[in-house]
Amino acid sequence: MAELEGKVAIVTGSGRGIGKAVAKVFAREGAKVVVASRTPATVEAVAQEIRDEGHTALGVPTDVSQKDQILAMVATTVEHYGTVDILINNAQGFGTAEKPRASTIPTPIEDTDDAEWDYTFRTGATATLWGMQAVFPYMKEHGGRIVNFASGSGMDGFPGNTPYNATKEAIRALTRTAAREWGKYAISVNTVNPSLRTDAWENWEANNQEFVQGLKDKMPLGFLGDPEQHGAPWLVWLAGKGGEYVTGMTIMLNGGRHMP
């Protein structure tokens, strides 16, 4: 039997990058996957790709900056599959609502824009909270797994990344709080800090070439991991039986670059 056989998993931000890899690998492990991302065409393309492999997937276009869309995402999941067992809070917006972009652009603290701060938090920590609140009534009945995404950038306080660093550290605090409050319901809540090759990483690297090269040079394993080969399989373990006894933790998927 596959590790996630019969489980229902929502993966936000799964139109590309890490989220897409997680959705595909979860489906291969037997989960009924909800592909949730902002662009309808992208969402359906990923869901169809999963179905073409012979697995189960439902595409639900979702802008995580809108609470009503997050609630609708969970309601649609329950309508189709009856419940939700796993929530992967991977989505994160950059830029502003009016001018979104693919990654952060280095900006000093004193020049941090209010609109970018608000949008980064709304699509990060706030959206993570909304997603957790939306699935809680179902997980409260039978347990569940929640995996949130943070970043070594926040833990280290990378220069020029103020809104992103702050929202990712807020997500870690939210994770620890939920782990303590919801453990009695057999809900485990953990955070993953990844350094994996994605479009967002490449966009970030283009704007921080010397800095990002320095990060890669500090990876003891000597390479930048692949989302599908190195990231998603670990999340399968965390979302499955293995994650039953792990909660409130920050898991470092970064080739050893950061060892807290």
C-alpha positions in Angstrom: 0.0 0.0 0.0 1.2 3.5 -0.8 2.2 5.7 2.1 -0.8 8.1 1.7 -3.4 5.7 0.3 -6.9 7.1 0.7 -5.8 10.4 2.3 -7.1 13.7 1.1 -4.4 16.3 0.7 -4.7 20.0 -0.2 -1.5 21.6 -1.6 -1.6 25.3 -2.0 0.8 27.0 -4.5 0.9 23.8 -6.4 0.8 25.3 -9.9 4.6 25.2 -10.0 7.8 24.6 -8.1 7.8 22.8 -4.7 4.0 22.8 -4.5 3.6 21.1 -7.9 6.2 18.5 -7.0 4.5 17.7 -3.7 1.1 17.4 -5.4 2.5 14.9 -7.9 4.4 12.8 -5.5 1.5 12.7 -3.0 -0.8 11.5 -5.7 1.7 8.7 -6.6 1.6 7.7 -2.9 -2.1 7.2 -3.1 -3.5 10.6 -1.9 -6.5 12.3 -3.5 -4.9 15.6 -4.2 -6.4 19.1 -4.5 -4.2 21.3 -6.7 -4.7 24.9 -5.4 -3.1 27.9 -7.0 -4.1 31.3 -8.4 -4.1 30.7 -12.1 -7.0 28.5 -13.3 -5.2 27.3 -16.5 -2.1 26.3 -14.5 -4.1 24.6 -11.8 -6.0 22.5 -14.4 -2.8 21.6 -16.2 -1.2 20.2 -13.1 -4.3 18.3 -12.1 -4.5 16.8 -15.6 -0.9 15.9 -15.5 -1.5 13.9 -12.3 -4.6 12.3 -13.8 -2.7 11.3 -16.9 -0.4 9.4 -14.6 -3.4 7.4 -13.4 -3.9 9.2 -10.1 -6.6 11.3 -8.5 -6.5 15.1 -8.6 -8.9 18.0 -8.4 -8.0 21.5 -9.5 -9.3 24.4 -7.4 -8.2 27.9 -8.4 -7.4 29.7 -5.2 -6.0 33.1 -4.4 -4.7 32.7 -0.9 -4.8 36.5 -0.3 -8.6 36.1 -0.2 -10.1 34.4 2.9 -13.3 33.5 1.1 -11.4 31.7 -1.6 -9.5 29.6 1.0 -12.8 28.7 2.7 -14.2 27.8 -0.7 -11.1 25.7 -1.5 -11.7 23.6 1.7 -15.5 23.4 1.2 -14.9 22.2 -2.4 -12.5 19.6 -1.2 -14.9 18.2 1.4 -17.7 18.3 -1.2 -15.7 16.1 -3.6 -13.8 13.9 -1.2 -15.7 14.0 2.1 -13.0 15.3 4.3 -9.4 16.7 4.4 -6.5 14.8 6.1 -3.5 16.8 5.0 -2.9 20.5 4.4 0.3 21.7 2.8 0.5 25.5 3.2 3.1 26.2 0.5 1.7 29.3 -1.3 3.4 32.7 -0.8 3.0 35.9 -2.8 5.7 38.5 -3.5 5.5 42.1 -4.4 2.0 43.7 -4.0 -1.5 42.8 -4.8 -1.4 45.3 -7.7 2.1 44.3 -8.9 2.9 40.7 -7.9 6.3 39.3 -8.8 8.0 36.0 -8.8 10.4 36.6 -5.9 11.7 39.2 -3.4 13.9 42.1 -4.6 16.5 43.2 -2.1 15.3 46.3 -0.3 16.7 48.0 2.9 14.5 47.9 6.0 14.1 51.7 5.9 12.7 51.6 2.4 10.3 48.7 3.0 7.0 49.5 1.3 3.8 49.2 3.3 1.8 47.6 0.4 4.5 44.9 0.0 4.6 44.3 3.7 0.8 43.9 3.8 0.6 41.6 0.8 3.6 39.4 1.9 1.9 38.8 5.2 -1.6 38.4 3.8 -0.4 35.6 1.4 2.0 34.2 4.0 1.3 34.1 7.7 -2.4 35.2 7.4 -3.2 32.8 4.6 -1.5 30.0 6.5 -3.7 30.8 9.5 -6.9 30.9 7.4 -6.1 27.5 5.8 -5.4 26.0 9.2 -8.7 27.4 10.6 -10.6 26.1 7.6 -9.4 22.5 7.9 -9.5 22.3 11.7 -13.2 21.2 12.0 -12.5 18.1 9.9 -9.1 17.2 11.4 -10.5 17.7 14.9 -12.7 14.6 14.2 -10.0 12.2 13.0 -6.6 13.8 13.3 -4.5 15.2 10.5 -1.2 16.6 9.2 -0.4 20.2 8.5 2.9 21.3 7.0 3.6 25.0 6.7 6.5 26.6 4.8 9.0 29.0 6.3 12.5 29.9 5.2 16.1 30.0 6.4 16.0 33.5 5.2 13.8 34.4 8.1 15.8 32.4 10.6 19.1 34.1 9.6 17.6 37.5 8.9 18.9 37.7 5.3 19.5 41.4 4.4 17.0 43.1 2.2 14.2 40.5 2.8 12.3 42.3 5.6 8.6 41.4 4.8 9.5 37.8 3.7 11.7 37.2 6.7 9.1 38.5 9.1 6.1 36.5 7.6 8.1 33.3 7.5 9.1 33.6 11.2 5.5 34.4 12.0 4.6 31.1 10.3 7.0 29.2 12.5 5.5 30.8 15.6 2.0 29.9 14.4 3.1 26.3 13.8 4.4 25.9 17.3 1.3 27.4 18.8 -1.0 25.1 16.8 1.2 22.1 17.6 0.6 22.7 21.3 -3.1 23.5 21.1 -4.1 20.8 18.6 -1.9 17.9 19.6 -4.8 16.6 21.7 -6.8 16.1 18.5 -4.0 14.0 16.9 -3.1 16.9 14.6 0.6 17.3 13.9 1.8 20.7 12.7 5.3 21.2 11.4 7.3 23.7 9.3 9.6 23.0 6.4 12.4 25.3 5.5 13.5 24.4 1.9 16.4 25.3 -0.3 15.4 23.7 -3.5 15.7 24.6 -7.2 12.5 26.3 -8.3 11.5 29.3 -10.5 11.2 31.5 -7.4 14.8 30.5 -6.4 16.1 31.3 -9.8 14.4 34.7 -9.9 15.8 35.4 -6.4 19.2 34.3 -7.5 19.1 36.6 -10.6 18.7 39.5 -8.2 21.3 38.3 -5.6 23.9 36.4 -7.6 26.9 36.8 -5.3 24.8 36.3 -2.2 23.0 33.2 -3.4 26.2 31.7 -4.7 27.6 32.1 -1.2 24.7 30.2 0.2 25.2 27.3 -2.2 28.9 27.3 -1.3 27.9 26.6 2.3 25.9 23.5 1.5 28.0 20.5 2.8 26.3 18.2 0.3 27.4 20.5 -2.5 24.3 20.8 -4.6 20.9 22.4 -4.7 18.1 19.9 -4.3 15.3 19.1 -6.7 11.7 19.5 -5.4 10.4 16.3 -6.8 13.4 14.1 -5.9 14.5 15.5 -2.6 11.7 17.7 -1.2 8.4 16.0 -1.8 9.5 12.5 -0.6 10.4 14.0 2.8 6.9 15.6 3.0 5.3 12.3 2.2 7.0 10.9 5.4 5.9 13.9 7.4 2.3 13.7 6.1 2.1 10.0 6.7 2.6 7.6 9.6 6.0 9.0 10.4 4.7 12.4 11.1 2.3 11.1 13.7 5.0 11.6 16.4 6.6 14.8 15.1 5.0 18.2 15.8 6.0 21.8 16.3 9.3 21.2 14.5 11.2 23.1 11.8 12.5 20.7 9.2 15.6 21.9 7.3 15.6 20.7 3.6 18.7 22.6 2.6 21.6 20.2 2.0 23.0 21.0 5.4 23.4 24.7 4.8 21.6 25.6 8.0 22.0 23.4 11.1 20.0 24.9 14.0 
